[in-house]
Amino acid sequence: MAELIEAGKVQVLFNKVFTLEEVTEAHRQIGTWHVRGRLVLDLKK
C-alpha cells in the first residue's frame, strides 16, 4: 500500500489531526457523518 501511495496511485485524504485533548471533538465530528477524509488522533503531541 505504501508503494501505491508513494507512486501517486492512491491518495489518502486527511480531514484533520487531533491531539489527545481534542478527542471529544474528533468523536463528535465522526458522529455527524459530514467528514470527508480521515480524522487522525496524534498521541505524541
mmCIF file of the N, C-alpha and C atoms, coordinates in Angstrom:
data_MODEL
# 
_entry.id   MODEL 
# 
loop_
_atom_site.group_PDB 
_atom_site.id 
_atom_site.type_symbol 
_atom_site.label_atom_id 
_atom_site.label_alt_id 
_atom_site.label_comp_id 
_atom_site.label_asym_id 
_atom_site.label_entity_id 
_atom_site.label_seq_id 
_atom_site.pdbx_PDB_ins_code 
_atom_site.Cartn_x 
_atom_site.Cartn_y 
_atom_site.Cartn_z 
_atom_site.occupancy 
_atom_site.B_iso_or_equiv 
_atom_site.pdbx_formal_charge 
_atom_site.auth_seq_id 
_atom_site.auth_comp_id 
_atom_site.auth_asym_id 
_atom_site.auth_atom_id 
_atom_site.pdbx_PDB_model_num 
ATOM 1   N N  . MET A 1 1  ? 0.835   -1.179 0.000  1.00 0.00 ? 1  MET A N  1 
ATOM 2   C CA . MET A 1 1  ? 0.000   0.000  0.000  1.00 0.00 ? 1  MET A CA 1 
ATOM 3   C C  . MET A 1 1  ? 0.885   1.249  0.000  1.00 0.00 ? 1  MET A C  1 
ATOM 4   N N  . ALA A 1 2  ? 1.943   1.234  0.781  1.00 0.00 ? 2  ALA A N  1 
ATOM 5   C CA . ALA A 1 2  ? 2.835   2.398  0.835  1.00 0.00 ? 2  ALA A CA 1 
ATOM 6   C C  . ALA A 1 2  ? 3.423   2.702  -0.536 1.00 0.00 ? 2  ALA A C  1 
ATOM 7   N N  . GLU A 1 3  ? 3.750   1.661  -1.290 1.00 0.00 ? 3  GLU A N  1 
ATOM 8   C CA . GLU A 1 3  ? 4.305   1.870  -2.633 1.00 0.00 ? 3  GLU A CA 1 
ATOM 9   C C  . GLU A 1 3  ? 3.283   2.555  -3.547 1.00 0.00 ? 3  GLU A C  1 
ATOM 10  N N  . LEU A 1 4  ? 2.022   2.162  -3.448 1.00 0.00 ? 4  LEU A N  1 
ATOM 11  C CA . LEU A 1 4  ? 0.975   2.784  -4.263 1.00 0.00 ? 4  LEU A CA 1 
ATOM 12  C C  . LEU A 1 4  ? 0.782   4.254  -3.895 1.00 0.00 ? 4  LEU A C  1 
ATOM 13  N N  . ILE A 1 5  ? 0.838   4.539  -2.615 1.00 0.00 ? 5  ILE A N  1 
ATOM 14  C CA . ILE A 1 5  ? 0.691   5.928  -2.159 1.00 0.00 ? 5  ILE A CA 1 
ATOM 15  C C  . ILE A 1 5  ? 1.864   6.760  -2.647 1.00 0.00 ? 5  ILE A C  1 
ATOM 16  N N  . GLU A 1 6  ? 3.089   6.228  -2.500 1.00 0.00 ? 6  GLU A N  1 
ATOM 17  C CA . GLU A 1 6  ? 4.282   6.951  -2.938 1.00 0.00 ? 6  GLU A CA 1 
ATOM 18  C C  . GLU A 1 6  ? 4.284   7.161  -4.449 1.00 0.00 ? 6  GLU A C  1 
ATOM 19  N N  . ALA A 1 7  ? 3.731   6.211  -5.206 1.00 0.00 ? 7  ALA A N  1 
ATOM 20  C CA . ALA A 1 7  ? 3.673   6.326  -6.661 1.00 0.00 ? 7  ALA A CA 1 
ATOM 21  C C  . ALA A 1 7  ? 2.556   7.260  -7.113 1.00 0.00 ? 7  ALA A C  1 
ATOM 22  N N  . GLY A 1 8  ? 1.725   7.717  -6.187 1.00 0.00 ? 8  GLY A N  1 
ATOM 23  C CA . GLY A 1 8  ? 0.637   8.619  -6.526 1.00 0.00 ? 8  GLY A CA 1 
ATOM 24  C C  . GLY A 1 8  ? -0.583  7.920  -7.099 1.00 0.00 ? 8  GLY A C  1 
ATOM 25  N N  . LYS A 1 9  ? -0.630  6.588  -6.970 1.00 0.00 ? 9  LYS A N  1 
ATOM 26  C CA . LYS A 1 9  ? -1.762  5.827  -7.498 1.00 0.00 ? 9  LYS A CA 1 
ATOM 27  C C  . LYS A 1 9  ? -2.921  5.745  -6.505 1.00 0.00 ? 9  LYS A C  1 
ATOM 28  N N  . VAL A 1 10 ? -2.628  6.014  -5.261 1.00 0.00 ? 10 VAL A N  1 
ATOM 29  C CA . VAL A 1 10 ? -3.655  6.022  -4.209 1.00 0.00 ? 10 VAL A CA 1 
ATOM 30  C C  . VAL A 1 10 ? -3.466  7.302  -3.412 1.00 0.00 ? 10 VAL A C  1 
ATOM 31  N N  . GLN A 1 11 ? -4.538  8.019  -3.190 1.00 0.00 ? 11 GLN A N  1 
ATOM 32  C CA . GLN A 1 11 ? -4.471  9.230  -2.391 1.00 0.00 ? 11 GLN A CA 1 
ATOM 33  C C  . GLN A 1 11 ? -5.223  9.015  -1.088 1.00 0.00 ? 11 GLN A C  1 
ATOM 34  N N  . VAL A 1 12 ? -4.618  9.441  -0.014 1.00 0.00 ? 12 VAL A N  1 
ATOM 35  C CA . VAL A 1 12 ? -5.243  9.364  1.298  1.00 0.00 ? 12 VAL A CA 1 
ATOM 36  C C  . VAL A 1 12 ? -5.649  10.779 1.689  1.00 0.00 ? 12 VAL A C  1 
ATOM 37  N N  . LEU A 1 13 ? -6.938  10.974 1.913  1.00 0.00 ? 13 LEU A N  1 
ATOM 38  C CA . LEU A 1 13 ? -7.441  12.291 2.290  1.00 0.00 ? 13 LEU A CA 1 
ATOM 39  C C  . LEU A 1 13 ? -7.520  12.400 3.806  1.00 0.00 ? 13 LEU A C  1 
ATOM 40  N N  . PHE A 1 14 ? -6.837  13.390 4.343  1.00 0.00 ? 14 PHE A N  1 
ATOM 41  C CA . PHE A 1 14 ? -6.894  13.646 5.773  1.00 0.00 ? 14 PHE A CA 1 
ATOM 42  C C  . PHE A 1 14 ? -7.724  14.893 5.998  1.00 0.00 ? 14 PHE A C  1 
ATOM 43  N N  . ASN A 1 15 ? -8.691  14.791 6.894  1.00 0.00 ? 15 ASN A N  1 
ATOM 44  C CA . ASN A 1 15 ? -9.535  15.930 7.216  1.00 0.00 ? 15 ASN A CA 1 
ATOM 45  C C  . ASN A 1 15 ? -8.853  16.796 8.256  1.00 0.00 ? 15 ASN A C  1 
ATOM 46  N N  . LYS A 1 16 ? -8.428  16.169 9.360  1.00 0.00 ? 16 LYS A N  1 
ATOM 47  C CA . LYS A 1 16 ? -7.812  16.926 10.447 1.00 0.00 ? 16 LYS A CA 1 
ATOM 48  C C  . LYS A 1 16 ? -7.058  15.978 11.368 1.00 0.00 ? 16 LYS A C  1 
ATOM 49  N N  . VAL A 1 17 ? -5.992  16.509 11.981 1.00 0.00 ? 17 VAL A N  1 
ATOM 50  C CA . VAL A 1 17 ? -5.242  15.774 13.001 1.00 0.00 ? 17 VAL A CA 1 
ATOM 51  C C  . VAL A 1 17 ? -5.614  16.379 14.350 1.00 0.00 ? 17 VAL A C  1 
ATOM 52  N N  . PHE A 1 18 ? -6.068  15.520 15.265 1.00 0.00 ? 18 PHE A N  1 
ATOM 53  C CA . PHE A 1 18 ? -6.467  15.947 16.604 1.00 0.00 ? 18 PHE A CA 1 
ATOM 54  C C  . PHE A 1 18 ? -5.444  15.506 17.631 1.00 0.00 ? 18 PHE A C  1 
ATOM 55  N N  . THR A 1 19 ? -5.268  16.296 18.658 1.00 0.00 ? 19 THR A N  1 
ATOM 56  C CA . THR A 1 19 ? -4.450  15.886 19.800 1.00 0.00 ? 19 THR A CA 1 
ATOM 57  C C  . THR A 1 19 ? -5.326  15.056 20.735 1.00 0.00 ? 19 THR A C  1 
ATOM 58  N N  . LEU A 1 20 ? -4.709  14.423 21.710 1.00 0.00 ? 20 LEU A N  1 
ATOM 59  C CA . LEU A 1 20 ? -5.459  13.620 22.664 1.00 0.00 ? 20 LEU A CA 1 
ATOM 60  C C  . LEU A 1 20 ? -6.477  14.481 23.426 1.00 0.00 ? 20 LEU A C  1 
ATOM 61  N N  . GLU A 1 21 ? -6.118  15.730 23.675 1.00 0.00 ? 21 GLU A N  1 
ATOM 62  C CA . GLU A 1 21 ? -7.036  16.634 24.377 1.00 0.00 ? 21 GLU A CA 1 
ATOM 63  C C  . GLU A 1 21 ? -8.272  16.956 23.536 1.00 0.00 ? 21 GLU A C  1 
ATOM 64  N N  . GLU A 1 22 ? -8.186  16.788 22.214 1.00 0.00 ? 22 GLU A N  1 
ATOM 65  C CA . GLU A 1 22 ? -9.290  17.103 21.319 1.00 0.00 ? 22 GLU A CA 1 
ATOM 66  C C  . GLU A 1 22 ? -10.107 15.871 20.926 1.00 0.00 ? 22 GLU A C  1 
ATOM 67  N N  . VAL A 1 23 ? -9.915  14.764 21.611 1.00 0.00 ? 23 VAL A N  1 
ATOM 68  C CA . VAL A 1 23 ? -10.572 13.511 21.229 1.00 0.00 ? 23 VAL A CA 1 
ATOM 69  C C  . VAL A 1 23 ? -12.097 13.629 21.272 1.00 0.00 ? 23 VAL A C  1 
ATOM 70  N N  . THR A 1 24 ? -12.640 14.408 22.180 1.00 0.00 ? 24 THR A N  1 
ATOM 71  C CA . THR A 1 24 ? -14.091 14.597 22.251 1.00 0.00 ? 24 THR A CA 1 
ATOM 72  C C  . THR A 1 24 ? -14.613 15.269 20.987 1.00 0.00 ? 24 THR A C  1 
ATOM 73  N N  . GLU A 1 25 ? -13.904 16.290 20.514 1.00 0.00 ? 25 GLU A N  1 
ATOM 74  C CA . GLU A 1 25 ? -14.301 16.968 19.287 1.00 0.00 ? 25 GLU A CA 1 
ATOM 75  C C  . GLU A 1 25 ? -14.176 16.037 18.087 1.00 0.00 ? 25 GLU A C  1 
ATOM 76  N N  . ALA A 1 26 ? -13.149 15.217 18.040 1.00 0.00 ? 26 ALA A N  1 
ATOM 77  C CA . ALA A 1 26 ? -12.980 14.259 16.941 1.00 0.00 ? 26 ALA A CA 1 
ATOM 78  C C  . ALA A 1 26 ? -14.143 13.273 16.921 1.00 0.00 ? 26 ALA A C  1 
ATOM 79  N N  . HIS A 1 27 ? -14.515 12.788 18.075 1.00 0.00 ? 27 HIS A N  1 
ATOM 80  C CA . HIS A 1 27 ? -15.627 11.842 18.175 1.00 0.00 ? 27 HIS A CA 1 
ATOM 81  C C  . HIS A 1 27 ? -16.935 12.502 17.745 1.00 0.00 ? 27 HIS A C  1 
ATOM 82  N N  . ARG A 1 28 ? -17.123 13.750 18.108 1.00 0.00 ? 28 ARG A N  1 
ATOM 83  C CA . ARG A 1 28 ? -18.326 14.478 17.712 1.00 0.00 ? 28 ARG A CA 1 
ATOM 84  C C  . ARG A 1 28 ? -18.393 14.617 16.187 1.00 0.00 ? 28 ARG A C  1 
ATOM 85  N N  . GLN A 1 29 ? -17.266 14.929 15.564 1.00 0.00 ? 29 GLN A N  1 
ATOM 86  C CA . GLN A 1 29 ? -17.249 15.092 14.114 1.00 0.00 ? 29 GLN A CA 1 
ATOM 87  C C  . GLN A 1 29 ? -17.531 13.779 13.394 1.00 0.00 ? 29 GLN A C  1 
ATOM 88  N N  . ILE A 1 30 ? -17.029 12.685 13.915 1.00 0.00 ? 30 ILE A N  1 
ATOM 89  C CA . ILE A 1 30 ? -17.300 11.383 13.305 1.00 0.00 ? 30 ILE A CA 1 
ATOM 90  C C  . ILE A 1 30 ? -18.802 11.110 13.324 1.00 0.00 ? 30 ILE A C  1 
ATOM 91  N N  . GLY A 1 31 ? -19.458 11.474 14.402 1.00 0.00 ? 31 GLY A N  1 
ATOM 92  C CA . GLY A 1 31 ? -20.876 11.218 14.549 1.00 0.00 ? 31 GLY A CA 1 
ATOM 93  C C  . GLY A 1 31 ? -21.767 12.030 13.627 1.00 0.00 ? 31 GLY A C  1 
ATOM 94  N N  . THR A 1 32 ? -21.241 13.090 13.013 1.00 0.00 ? 32 THR A N  1 
ATOM 95  C CA . THR A 1 32 ? -22.061 13.920 12.132 1.00 0.00 ? 32 THR A CA 1 
ATOM 96  C C  . THR A 1 32 ? -22.199 13.329 10.737 1.00 0.00 ? 32 THR A C  1 
ATOM 97  N N  . TRP A 1 33 ? -21.349 12.404 10.355 1.00 0.00 ? 33 TRP A N  1 
ATOM 98  C CA . TRP A 1 33 ? -21.330 11.790 9.018  1.00 0.00 ? 33 TRP A CA 1 
ATOM 99  C C  . TRP A 1 33 ? -21.063 12.812 7.922  1.00 0.00 ? 33 TRP A C  1 
ATOM 100 N N  . HIS A 1 34 ? -20.518 13.983 8.268  1.00 0.00 ? 34 HIS A N  1 
ATOM 101 C CA . HIS A 1 34 ? -20.201 15.014 7.280  1.00 0.00 ? 34 HIS A CA 1 
ATOM 102 C C  . HIS A 1 34 ? -18.695 15.188 7.119  1.00 0.00 ? 34 HIS A C  1 
ATOM 103 N N  . VAL A 1 35 ? -17.928 14.181 7.453  1.00 0.00 ? 35 VAL A N  1 
ATOM 104 C CA . VAL A 1 35 ? -16.473 14.257 7.399  1.00 0.00 ? 35 VAL A CA 1 
ATOM 105 C C  . VAL A 1 35 ? -15.992 13.684 6.073  1.00 0.00 ? 35 VAL A C  1 
ATOM 106 N N  . ARG A 1 36 ? -15.205 14.463 5.347  1.00 0.00 ? 36 ARG A N  1 
ATOM 107 C CA . ARG A 1 36 ? -14.551 13.960 4.134  1.00 0.00 ? 36 ARG A CA 1 
ATOM 108 C C  . ARG A 1 36 ? -13.094 13.722 4.474  1.00 0.00 ? 36 ARG A C  1 
ATOM 109 N N  . GLY A 1 37 ? -12.628 12.517 4.286  1.00 0.00 ? 37 GLY A N  1 
ATOM 110 C CA . GLY A 1 37 ? -11.250 12.183 4.629  1.00 0.00 ? 37 GLY A CA 1 
ATOM 111 C C  . GLY A 1 37 ? -11.168 11.581 6.015  1.00 0.00 ? 37 GLY A C  1 
ATOM 112 N N  . ARG A 1 38 ? -9.970  11.296 6.404  1.00 0.00 ? 38 ARG A N  1 
ATOM 113 C CA . ARG A 1 38 ? -9.739  10.619 7.687  1.00 0.00 ? 38 ARG A CA 1 
ATOM 114 C C  . ARG A 1 38 ? -9.477  11.625 8.798  1.00 0.00 ? 38 ARG A C  1 
ATOM 115 N N  . LEU A 1 39 ? -9.938  11.271 9.973  1.00 0.00 ? 39 LEU A N  1 
ATOM 116 C CA . LEU A 1 39 ? -9.586  12.021 11.172 1.00 0.00 ? 39 LEU A CA 1 
ATOM 117 C C  . LEU A 1 39 ? -8.476  11.234 11.854 1.00 0.00 ? 39 LEU A C  1 
ATOM 118 N N  . VAL A 1 40 ? -7.439  11.932 12.254 1.00 0.00 ? 40 VAL A N  1 
ATOM 119 C CA . VAL A 1 40 ? -6.269  11.291 12.836 1.00 0.00 ? 40 VAL A CA 1 
ATOM 120 C C  . VAL A 1 40 ? -6.121  11.765 14.277 1.00 0.00 ? 40 VAL A C  1 
ATOM 121 N N  . LEU A 1 41 ? -5.847  10.833 15.174 1.00 0.00 ? 41 LEU A N  1 
ATOM 122 C CA . LEU A 1 41 ? -5.588  11.166 16.579 1.00 0.00 ? 41 LEU A CA 1 
ATOM 123 C C  . LEU A 1 41 ? -4.099  11.016 16.821 1.00 0.00 ? 41 LEU A C  1 
ATOM 124 N N  . ASP A 1 42 ? -3.429  12.129 17.094 1.00 0.00 ? 42 ASP A N  1 
ATOM 125 C CA . ASP A 1 42 ? -1.981  12.137 17.318 1.00 0.00 ? 42 ASP A CA 1 
ATOM 126 C C  . ASP A 1 42 ? -1.726  12.003 18.812 1.00 0.00 ? 42 ASP A C  1 
ATOM 127 N N  . LEU A 1 43 ? -1.218  10.865 19.216 1.00 0.00 ? 43 LEU A N  1 
ATOM 128 C CA . LEU A 1 43 ? -0.976  10.590 20.628 1.00 0.00 ? 43 LEU A CA 1 
ATOM 129 C C  . LEU A 1 43 ? 0.356   11.131 21.111 1.00 0.00 ? 43 LEU A C  1 
ATOM 130 N N  . LYS A 1 44 ? 1.204   11.616 20.220 1.00 0.00 ? 44 LYS A N  1 
ATOM 131 C CA . LYS A 1 44 ? 2.519   12.106 20.598 1.00 0.00 ? 44 LYS A CA 1 
ATOM 132 C C  . LYS A 1 44 ? 2.532   13.548 21.047 1.00 0.00 ? 44 LYS A C  1 
ATOM 133 N N  . LYS A 1 45 ? 1.549   14.332 20.650 1.00 0.00 ? 45 LYS A N  1 
ATOM 134 C CA . LYS A 1 45 ? 1.539   15.761 20.988 1.00 0.00 ? 45 LYS A CA 1 
ATOM 135 C C  . LYS A 1 45 ? 1.047   15.977 22.393 1.00 0.00 ? 45 LYS A C  1 
# 
